[in-house]
């Protein structure tokens, strides 16, 4: 199987998003204001930290 290569910068950005207090709260409570903003289309499409977090911590 081919394993995907993830660079150091992308891992660092994913780590910042994964342990961000606002992002943690938004993931735990998706119906809150923080959760709605976090999962909003504009944020999901344009935040490089969010994209890196999804790429690194994505479950197969």
Buried (B, 14 or more C-beta within 10 A) or exposed (E): EEEEEEEEEBEEBBBEBBEBEEBBBBBEEEEEEBBEEBEEEEEEEEBEBBBBBEBBEEEE
